[in-house]
Structures are given as structure tokens and as C-alpha cells.
Amino acid sequence: MSNPDSETPTLYIAEFIDGPLEGQIDSRALVRGKHASRISMVAAVAGLESVFWYDEVDERDLNGQRRVRYAFDQSESDPVDTEVEPL
């Protein structure tokens, strides 16, 4: 007898379409079978850790794998200072 839970996907792929993480992907866990509509990511920019918020744009199934695209929410994220002051 098969276990239905073992056949249910537990992961999805988050695709970052813009912002500091543009072009990156991340494997994330489904919670109660659903993906997050809003996620935060921590990343180092110029050696400083920053928190970036992303909101769901859309989702699709690609060869049986759930993929969700996320757009950068600049107003809620830490500022990104790309200029590094000389020592």
C-alpha cells in the first residue's frame, strides 16, 4: 500500500526575477502543501548582511515541479549600498 504523503511534493523552487538576488533560485519547503506568497532572504552585499523581501508574482508547474517567481520589494528591504568607501 502506498503512502499518499510520500507522493506529495514537499519542496518548490523560488526564482528571483529582480533586485539583489536577480537570476538566483532557491529550494524551499512547502508548508501544509502551499508555497509562501512573501519571503525574506538574507544575503551579504559588500560584506554586510542585508534582509531582502520578495513577493510572489506567479507560479507554474515545470515537469512536475512547482516553481514560483518572486519580485523584489525594495520599500521593505534593507538598503543596498553598492559603493564601498576606500580605506
Secondary structure, DSSP 8 states (H G I E B T S, - for coil): ---HHHHS--EEEEEE-SGGGTT-EEEEE-BTTB--SEEEEEEEETTEEEEEEEEEEEEEEETTEEEEEEEE-GGGS----------
